[in-house]
Amino acid sequence: ANHKKIVDTQTEKYNAKLKKFAKHTEDQLEEKNDKVKKIEEEKRNLTAKCELYKGKVGDMVEKLGENEKLNNEVQVLHTKYGRSKEEVVKIQNKYEAAKALIQKLSDEKQDLLAELNLKLREARESVEETYRKELVKVKIENRTLTNQLNYADTKLREVNKFVDMRPTRS
């Protein structure tokens, strides 16, 4: 019976140690399961973040494509702007040349108008002078004709007197 007691004690000790070991293993297993759950949770979080970043990278790639298109458009617009700027310079030069030509023609017009006015004044004065001379000639001619008329009138009267004085035959 003593042997049985020793075996029972040993069995109890063994079972206690086995329970302790099982408890310890169970605790470790539970700890490992918690770590696995945490790792899986982290994995899910990282996967979600990865998907989010993947979406963001996709958006960035799309935006980079759009940016490239916009850069090409900017380049085209810059080229057009350069050409437009050159055209503006050409038009500005043409404008300045036209402006200078208009000024030159305006000056020539003023000179011609001044010359025309001078010529008209000279012509008017010349015509006036010619008319004055003609008037003087006409006055002289009028005097001469008046004198001739008076002389002829006087002669006619003398002749009429002479005719009136002649005896009439009846």
C-alpha positions as CSV (number, residue, x, y, z in Angstrom):
1,A,0.0,0.0,0.0
2,N,3.0,2.2,0.6
3,H,4.0,1.5,-2.9
4,K,0.7,2.5,-4.2
5,K,0.9,5.7,-2.1
6,I,4.3,6.6,-3.6
7,V,3.0,5.8,-7.1
8,D,-0.1,7.9,-6.4
9,T,2.0,10.7,-5.1
10,Q,4.3,10.4,-8.1
11,T,1.3,10.2,-10.4
12,E,-0.2,13.3,-8.7
13,K,3.1,15.1,-9.0
14,Y,3.4,14.0,-12.6
15,N,-0.3,15.0,-13.3
16,A,0.3,18.3,-11.5
17,K,3.5,18.8,-13.6
18,L,1.6,17.7,-16.7
19,K,-1.2,20.1,-15.9
20,K,1.3,22.8,-15.2
21,F,3.1,22.0,-18.4
22,A,-0.3,21.8,-20.3
23,K,-1.3,25.2,-18.7
24,H,2.1,26.6,-19.7
25,T,1.8,25.2,-23.2
26,E,-1.8,26.5,-23.4
27,D,-0.7,29.9,-22.3
28,Q,2.1,30.0,-24.8
29,L,-0.3,28.7,-27.5
30,E,-2.8,31.4,-26.5
31,E,0.1,34.0,-26.5
32,K,1.2,32.7,-29.9
33,N,-2.5,32.8,-31.2
34,D,-2.8,36.4,-30.0
35,K,0.5,37.3,-31.8
36,V,-0.8,35.5,-34.9
37,K,-4.1,37.4,-34.6
38,K,-2.2,40.7,-34.2
39,I,0.1,39.8,-37.1
40,E,-3.0,38.9,-39.2
41,E,-4.6,42.2,-38.2
42,E,-1.4,44.0,-39.1
43,K,-1.4,42.1,-42.4
44,R,-5.0,43.2,-43.1
45,N,-4.2,46.8,-42.2
46,L,-1.0,46.7,-44.3
47,T,-3.0,45.1,-47.2
48,A,-5.6,47.8,-46.9
49,K,-2.9,50.4,-46.8
50,C,-1.2,48.8,-49.7
51,E,-4.5,48.8,-51.7
52,L,-5.0,52.4,-50.7
53,Y,-1.4,53.3,-51.8
54,K,-1.9,51.2,-54.9
55,G,-5.0,53.4,-55.7
56,K,-3.1,56.5,-54.9
57,V,-0.2,55.4,-57.1
58,G,-2.7,54.7,-59.9
59,D,-4.1,58.1,-59.4
60,M,-0.6,59.6,-59.4
61,V,0.3,57.7,-62.6
62,E,-3.0,59.0,-64.2
63,K,-2.2,62.5,-63.0
64,L,1.4,62.2,-64.4
65,G,-0.1,61.1,-67.7
66,E,-2.5,64.1,-67.6
67,N,0.5,66.3,-66.5
68,E,2.5,65.0,-69.5
69,K,-0.4,65.9,-71.8
70,L,-0.7,69.3,-70.2
71,N,3.0,69.8,-70.6
72,N,2.7,69.0,-74.3
73,E,-0.2,71.4,-74.6
74,V,1.9,74.0,-72.7
75,Q,4.7,73.4,-75.2
76,V,2.3,73.9,-78.1
77,L,0.9,77.0,-76.5
78,H,4.3,78.3,-75.8
79,T,5.3,77.8,-79.4
80,K,2.1,79.5,-80.6
81,Y,2.8,82.3,-78.1
82,G,6.3,82.7,-79.6
83,R,4.9,82.9,-83.1
84,S,2.2,85.3,-82.0
85,K,4.9,87.5,-80.3
86,E,6.9,87.5,-83.6
87,E,3.7,88.4,-85.5
88,V,3.1,91.2,-83.0
89,V,6.6,92.5,-83.6
90,K,6.1,92.3,-87.4
91,I,2.7,94.1,-87.1
92,Q,4.2,96.7,-84.8
93,N,7.0,97.3,-87.3
94,K,4.4,97.6,-90.1
95,Y,2.3,99.9,-87.9
96,E,5.3,102.1,-87.2
97,A,6.2,102.2,-90.9
98,A,2.6,103.0,-91.9
99,K,2.5,105.6,-89.2
100,A,5.8,107.2,-90.5
101,L,4.4,107.0,-94.1
102,I,1.1,108.7,-93.0
103,Q,3.1,111.4,-91.2
104,K,5.3,111.9,-94.3
105,L,2.2,112.0,-96.5
106,S,0.4,114.4,-94.1
107,D,3.5,116.7,-94.2
108,E,3.6,116.5,-98.0
109,K,-0.1,117.3,-98.1
110,Q,0.4,120.3,-95.8
111,D,3.3,121.4,-98.0
112,L,1.3,121.0,-101.2
113,L,-1.7,122.8,-99.6
114,A,0.6,125.7,-98.6
115,E,2.1,125.7,-102.1
116,L,-1.4,125.6,-103.7
117,N,-2.6,128.4,-101.5
118,L,0.4,130.4,-102.5
119,K,-0.1,129.7,-106.2
120,L,-3.9,130.5,-105.8
121,R,-3.0,133.8,-104.1
122,E,-0.4,134.6,-106.7
123,A,-2.9,133.6,-109.5
124,R,-5.7,135.7,-107.8
125,E,-3.3,138.6,-107.5
126,S,-2.2,138.1,-111.1
127,V,-5.8,137.9,-112.3
128,E,-6.6,141.0,-110.2
129,E,-3.6,142.8,-111.7
130,T,-4.7,141.6,-115.2
131,Y,-8.3,142.8,-114.5
132,R,-6.9,146.2,-113.2
133,K,-4.9,146.6,-116.3
134,E,-7.9,145.6,-118.5
135,L,-10.0,148.0,-116.5
136,V,-7.5,150.8,-117.1
137,K,-7.4,149.9,-120.8
138,V,-11.2,149.8,-121.0
139,K,-11.5,153.1,-119.2
140,I,-9.0,154.6,-121.6
141,E,-10.9,153.1,-124.5
142,N,-14.2,154.3,-123.0
143,R,-12.8,157.8,-122.8
144,T,-11.5,157.6,-126.3
145,L,-14.8,156.3,-127.6
146,T,-16.7,158.9,-125.5
147,N,-14.4,161.6,-127.0
148,Q,-14.9,160.2,-130.5
149,L,-18.7,160.0,-129.9
150,N,-18.8,163.6,-128.7
151,Y,-16.7,164.7,-131.7
152,A,-19.0,162.7,-134.0
153,D,-22.0,164.2,-132.3
154,T,-20.6,167.6,-132.6
155,K,-19.9,167.1,-136.3
156,L,-23.3,165.7,-136.9
157,R,-24.9,168.7,-135.3
158,E,-22.8,171.0,-137.4
159,V,-23.8,169.1,-140.5
160,N,-27.4,169.1,-139.4
161,K,-27.2,172.9,-138.8
162,F,-25.7,173.3,-142.2
163,V,-28.4,171.2,-143.7
164,D,-31.1,173.0,-141.8
165,M,-29.7,176.3,-143.0
166,R,-29.7,175.4,-146.5
167,P,-32.6,176.8,-148.4
168,T,-35.2,174.2,-149.2
169,R,-36.6,174.2,-152.6
170,S,-40.0,173.9,-153.0
